[in-house]
């Protein structure tokens, strides 16, 4: 199995920016499937889709759901990844927030402290008041 970086994953979904790189990314994933996607890559992917590509929540969610549902990819912590993607689809916080919360729960944390009020709407988080 090989791992892929965020820029490869982006080229699989955002094909207009660089068609040659998109074709190369698609080819390697087809030849090497399943390819491994680390939690850091998923977080960078969601962040870049929002900040650089200006995708809305539904567009980001659709791409994340495609990744977790695809046999072309293997993600670390598949149960927590899937849960974070589902929470993101319905909640007010960003995907990285839900992913951190789910990963921390899997590691035995009773809660994740945050100043982010949107994240605290999820029971995995606890609001730290300054």
Secondary structure, 3 states (H helix, E strand, C coil): CCECCHHHHHHHHCCCCCHHHHHHHHHHHHHHCCEEECHHHHHHHHHHHHHCCCCCHHHHHHHHHHHHHCCCEEECCHHHHHHHHHHHHHCCCCHHHHHHHHHHHHCCCCCEEECCCCHHHCCCEEECCC
